[in-house]
Amino acid sequence: MGTFLAAGAVGGARRPLAEVQQPKGGGKAGGGGKAALPLSMYGELPEGEIAIEEFERFALDRLRVLKGIDDLKVKGFRPDQMQEKVTELWERHMGAASREERARKDVVSHFVLRLAYCRTEDLRRWLIAQECDLFRARFRELIPSDQRAFMEESQLPFRPLGQADYEDAKDDLAAVAASMGAHQVSNAILRGEVQPGSFYKVPFEQVPDLVATRRVLLRQGWAYVSKDQMSSLVVQPFRAALSKALVVTARRWAAVVAPEEADRLTPIIESLSQRYLGPDFSDPEKRGVVGSVTAGDIPLLVRESFPLCMVSMYGALHEQHHLKHEGRMQFGLFLKGLGLPLEEAIRFWRTEMAPVAPGEKFDKQYLYNVRHNYGKEGQRKDYTPYTCMKIIGSTPGVGQVHGCPYKTFGQDSLRAALSRLQVAPAKVEEAVLKAAAGHFQLACASAWEGKHSCACDSGINHPNQYFEESRKALEGEQGSDGGAPGAAAAGAGAPPKTPAGAAPAATRQLQDVLGSNGAQPSGGAAKVQRTG
């Protein structure tokens, strides 16, 4: 029975939890990183110890792959179009120095994400969907002999077509291939250039998607499935096993580990499903942008490069000379992330709020809040600019203007707001439709494209990222860190910091849980100086 430890010294002691039964019927391929094959059914837990730093880093790397896959699907990529891009995502984020280390990282990261995504039905559904798409793509990358070996090691009851059955069905198999437009394959079958092992004979009810689309030959209740189509079949037991395991994991996590690991693993695990994986905008000084924006620059930058959420809050502030607390937090931290220094931030807020809070009234009621955002008051915490995910998750009340306008605005209001932002009409409609479908970040990306007249390949995951991509476009530096759809979700930035309260190292066995987831505005762009 494998041992899965989050390793490190805790007062010089080890406090292992009792091991529980391993999952059954999942196969052994890839278990513990020992398998010769590069694909796993994750039927066994990883063995040995893993440092907390690796525990989190492996999970984040896999999460970048899964979120990239999700982005590809939302953007309308077909499965055949996704194959190459999913492979690129996997190679970019899940590579390692050796085959053994790649296998270990694969298995460890999968089980860590089981912990992170087991807690609600929505999280489980999301993880299953992305993991199945990843599994399908990776199976397709295997050469035929490895596919057969994988199915044998995983104890899947699928065997290649025998010579006699193949000869009897050869003409019909060629006809099916021709009906699908695969004329080269059809001709190769008729010329005898295709081996019997290129097809599998399986019960037809196990491949309903292939039967429904007439992509297989049916004979006496059997479907003759080509090796290129076997991924649709193999993914089914993987889906079933993962679905069952996530339910069991949720029960064990809540009952056994989460309470005891409240100060260490729990903050990491529970934050993974909400992680922003793009660049870190929390420290303008490290990014060389501190002092690059002044209070006087803001009005022009609003028109040129602010996302709609920030344009809306600036408009409300400029008209009403006030924002409620959550609005001041969201907008103020965004400005901080741009590189607006504390002194300029005070100047900006003091000027905008002067009609309702002049002089000493501002100092008494609002100055503390501005300084607090910069870590100069209270616990002196260095607050981070809000991500799109955090903004979308907020619910503005009466009189509040924070949050995501793609979520909170009606279609007419959203259409009017984007038109005022000088977004190209076609992109306005595209953004409105995506927002109506609940794809708020994709709607924002469409608006960005309509305003800058170029593609936003990286997607939008952070208001400050929107701003920086805008400056690159306007200053002739177009080109984001990511190169393919979903690259921002699969981000190239440094991994987020470990949540406060999570110890840098802890020793825990996790078997208890895992045993059994428009046009560009006229005029020149405002110059934003980069320092450092």
C-alpha positions, -999 to 999 in steps of 0.1 A, spaced: 0 0 0 14 33 -11 24 61 13 15 98 3 32 123 26 33 161 27 67 161 43 86 183 67 96 185 102 70 196 127 86 199 161 108 170 150 79 147 150 59 128 124 21 126 128 9 101 102 -29 95 98 -41 60 96 -39 45 61 -72 35 45 -82 12 17 -69 20 -18 -93 25 -47 -103 -7 -64 -106 -15 -101 -86 15 -113 -56 -4 -127 -20 1 -118 -7 21 -147 12 50 -134 7 41 -97 33 58 -76 51 69 -107 65 34 -114 47 26 -146 67 23 -178 37 39 -196 33 77 -196 -5 75 -189 -22 65 -157 -57 55 -146 -46 67 -111 -56 35 -95 -28 37 -68 -17 65 -46 17 80 -51 44 66 -28 70 84 -6 72 119 7 66 152 -10 76 186 3 48 212 8 65 234 -18 62 206 -44 27 197 -32 15 231 -41 37 237 -72 27 204 -88 -10 211 -83 -7 246 -97 11 234 -128 -16 208 -135 -43 234 -128 -28 256 -155 -32 227 -179 -68 221 -169 -78 257 -170 -62 261 -204 -84 231 -216 -115 248 -202 -106 280 -220 -102 262 -253 -136 246 -250 -153 279 -241 -137 295 -270 -153 270 -293 -124 247 -302 -135 213 -315 -119 182 -300 -98 176 -331 -86 212 -329 -78 209 -292 -54 179 -295 -23 198 -304 -29 226 -280 -36 203 -251 -4 185 -258 14 219 -258 -1 228 -225 9 195 -210 45 197 -222 48 233 -211 36 229 -175 40 192 -166 75 185 -179 103 172 -157 139 162 -159 133 125 -162 105 101 -172 102 89 -136 98 125 -123 72 133 -149 52 103 -139 55 112 -102 44 148 -109 15 136 -129 2 113 -102 8 136 -73 -8 166 -89 -38 146 -99 -44 134 -63 -38 169 -49 -65 184 -72 -88 156 -62 -86 171 -27 -91 206 -39 -120 199 -62 -139 173 -42 -158 197 -19 -189 207 -40 -208 192 -69 -198 220 -92 -161 216 -84 -163 179 -89 -181 183 -122 -155 208 -135 -126 186 -125 -141 155 -141 -148 173 -174 -113 188 -177 -95 156 -165 -114 135 -190 -105 158 -218 -69 157 -207 -69 119 -204 -85 116 -239 -58 138 -255 -30 120 -237 -43 86 -248 -45 97 -284 -8 107 -282 2 71 -273 15 49 -302 -7 19 -309 14 -6 -290 14 16 -259 -24 20 -262 -28 -17 -262 -4 -21 -233 -22 6 -214 -55 -11 -218 -40 -44 -207 -23 -30 -176 -55 -11 -167 -75 -44 -171 -98 -29 -197 -117 -56 -216 -109 -43 -251 -90 -65 -275 -78 -60 -311 -100 -74 -339 -90 -109 -350 -77 -117 -385 -108 -137 -395 -132 -110 -383 -111 -83 -400 -110 -101 -434 -148 -106 -432 -155 -69 -424 -128 -53 -445 -150 -40 -473 -175 -26 -448 -148 -9 -427 -135 7 -459 -170 20 -467 -174 35 -432 -140 53 -435 -150 66 -470 -183 79 -456 -164 99 -430 -142 114 -457 -112 93 -448 -106 81 -484 -69 74 -479 -77 52 -450 -104 35 -470 -81 28 -499 -54 15 -475 -78 -10 -460 -88 -23 -494 -52 -26 -504 -45 -46 -473 -22 -20 -458 -41 -17 -425 -35 -44 -398 -63 -61 -379 -49 -46 -347 -60 -12 -359 -96 -20 -349 -113 -32 -318 -145 -52 -313 -166 -38 -285 -203 -39 -274 -221 -11 -293 -237 3 -261 -203 13 -249 -197 38 -277 -230 56 -280 -213 88 -293 -197 69 -322 -229 50 -330 -250 82 -330 -226 99 -355 -223 68 -376 -185 66 -372 -183 29 -366 -193 -3 -383 -221 -23 -364 -224 -60 -367 -246 -82 -345 -244 -59 -316 -207 -52 -319 -190 -20 -329 -158 -22 -348 -138 8 -334 -106 21 -350 -77 27 -327 -80 64 -334 -115 63 -318 -107 42 -288 -102 73 -266 -140 77 -264 -142 42 -250 -113 42 -227 -123 75 -210 -155 60 -197 -141 38 -169 -117 67 -161 -147 91 -157 -166 66 -136 -137 58 -113 -129 95 -108 -165 105 -101 -168 78 -74 -134 86 -59 -142 124 -56 -174 117 -36 -155 94 -12 -126 119 -10 -150 147 -1 -164 127 28 -130 118 42 -115 152 38 -143 169 57 -144 143 84 -107 135 89 -81 158 76 -95 193 71 -100 200 109 -66 187 119 -48 205 91 -66 238 95 -33 257 98 -13 239 72 -27 219 43 -63 231 45 -55 267 34 -36 254 4 -62 228 -6 -92 251 -2 -76 279 -21 -65 259 -52 -100 260 -67 -100 298 -66 -64 305 -77 -56 331 -102 -26 318 -122 -15 348 -142 12 374 -134 14 387 -98 3 424 -97 6 427 -59 41 444 -59 45 473 -85 80 479 -72 92 444 -81 75 448 -115 93 480 -121 62 501 -125 60 520 -92 58 557 -99 50 551 -135 15 565 -131 5 598 -115 -29 611 -104 -29 634 -134 -25 605 -158 -56 587 -147 -84 604 -167 -66 597 -201 -57 562 -190 -93 555 -181 -104 563 -217 -75 543 -233 -68 513 -212 -91 507 -182 -114 476 -183 -151 483 -181 -153 474 -144 -128 502 -136 -143 526 -161 -176 522 -144 -162 529 -109 -142 558 -121 -173 573 -137 -193 569 -105 -166 584 -84 -161 613 -108 -199 620 -109 -208 613 -73 -174 621 -57 -178 589 -35 -175 552 -36 -186 528 -9 -160 507 9 -159 477 -15 -157 500 -45 -128 520 -30 -110 487 -22 -115 473 -57 -106 505 -76 -79 516 -52 -60 484 -53 -63 484 -91 -46 518 -92 -20 506 -68 -13 477 -92 -8 501 -120 21 517 -102 3 547 -86 24 556 -55 8 562 -21 13 600 -23 -3 601 -57 -31 579 -46 -39 603 -17 -38 632 -41 -62 614 -65 -87 604 -39 -85 638 -21 -92 656 -54 -121 633 -65 -138 634 -32 -133 670 -24 -169 681 -31 -183 658 -4 -152 653 18 -130 685 17 -99 690 38 -100 675 73 -131 655 66 -113 635 40 -83 630 64 -106 618 92 -129 595 72 -109 582 42 -72 588 45 -68 558 67 -84 536 41 -61 547 13 -30 542 35 -44 508 47 -46 496 10 -9 503 7 0 484 39 8 515 60 -19 511 86 -35 484 108 -18 451 104 3 466 75 -9 439 52 2 443 15 -32 440 -2 -33 425 -37 -53 439 -66 -85 419 -72 -85 392 -98 -114 388 -122 -125 357 -103 -128 376 -70 -146 405 -87 -171 382 -105 -177 365 -71 -188 398 -54 -224 409 -53 -229 447 -52 -258 460 -31 -279 490 -35 -258 521 -43 -227 500 -49 -209 500 -83 -181 474 -77 -182 439 -92 -181 428 -128 -204 448 -152 -206 418 -176 -223 400 -148 -244 428 -132 -254 450 -162 -285 442 -183 -279 437 -220 -290 472 -230 -269 488 -203 -239 467 -212 -243 475 -249 -244 512 -242 -214 511 -219 -193 493 -244 -203 517 -271 -192 546 -250 -159 528 -245 -155 529 -283 -156 491 -288 -162 480 -324 -200 473 -329 -195 437 -339 -174 431 -308 -200 448 -287 -226 423 -297 -201 394 -293 -194 406 -257 -231 410 -249 -238 375 -261 -209 360 -241 -220 378 -210 -255 366 -214 -241 330 -216 -222 336 -183 -188 338 -199 -179 371 -183 -141 370 -188 -145 360 -225 -169 389 -229 -142 412 -214 -117 398 -239 -140 405 -268 -144 441 -256 -106 444 -254 -103 431 -290 -130 455 -302 -113 484 -286 -77 476 -297 -85 461 -331 -63 431 -325 -65 396 -310 -63 390 -272 -48 356 -274 -40 354 -237 -76 360 -225 -84 383 -196 -81 370 -161 -72 402 -142 -81 439 -146 -44 449 -143 -35 424 -170 -62 440 -192 -44 474 -186 -9 460 -193 -20 443 -225 -37 475 -236 -5 495 -231 15 470 -251 -10 473 -280 -11 511 -279 27 515 -275 34 490 -303 45 462 -280 16 438 -288 22 403 -277 13 387 -244 32 361 -224 9 333 -235 8 323 -271 -23 301 -274 -59 303 -264 -61 296 -227 -24 305 -221 -33 331 -194 -54 306 -176 -26 283 -179 -4 313 -169 32 319 -172 35 340 -140 50 330 -108 29 307 -87 7 325 -61 20 327 -26 10 302 0 -20 315 19 -14 330 52 -15 304 80 -2 276 59 30 263 74 60 260 51 63 223 59 41 197 75 41 159 78 8 142 68 -3 110 53 -33 116 30 -45 81 25 -74 88 49 -88 111 22 -75 98 -11 -77 61 -6 -104 49 -24 -98 167 -79 -136 490 -314 -116 511 -326 -86 526 -309 -93 561 -295 -79 589 -315 -48 607 -303 -16 594 -290 -15 570 -261 -6 582 -227 29 572 -219 33 550 -189 70 549 -180 86 516 -168 114 518 -144 140 493 -134 
